[in-house]
Amino acid sequence: MTDNDDILDPTTAAFWTAAADGKLVVQRCAACGHSQLYPRPFCLACDSTDLTWAETPGLGTVYSCVTVHLPVRADLPPPYSVGLVELDEGPRLLAAVPDDAAIGDRVAARWQPGDGGARPVLSFAPAGSLADAAEVVS
Ligand SMILES: [Zn+2]
């Protein structure tokens, strides 16, 4: 399995296609209105399979964060910060956050191209430091 195999998965394909265009999308249930990420084949709130995709501006609030001090991968030298960000639409995402991030900080999503053709990588920057919207940094 490669990093790009899940792009071919019908449940996640729309998410990664949007990401390649610098857009952050969430699944929205047509039956109950619940929003969710990561992509799933059914709604977590009501089990409906009538799901659509909705683009989000990528704004959210740091729900939790931690600075990693132990090396995990050679290409990811510590220290670095990881946060659980609650999007304004409701879903929570785990991604890189600014080193000085604190619980309650407002942040904005940004996509960076993956190395060597790998899928894009999502991270969060302080809201206001970008255009307050998901964007691809090239
Ligand atoms: Zn639902």
Residues whose N, C-alpha, C, O or C-beta is under 5 A from the ligand:
A	BS01	ZN	C29 A31 C32 G33 H34 C43 A45 C46 D47 S48
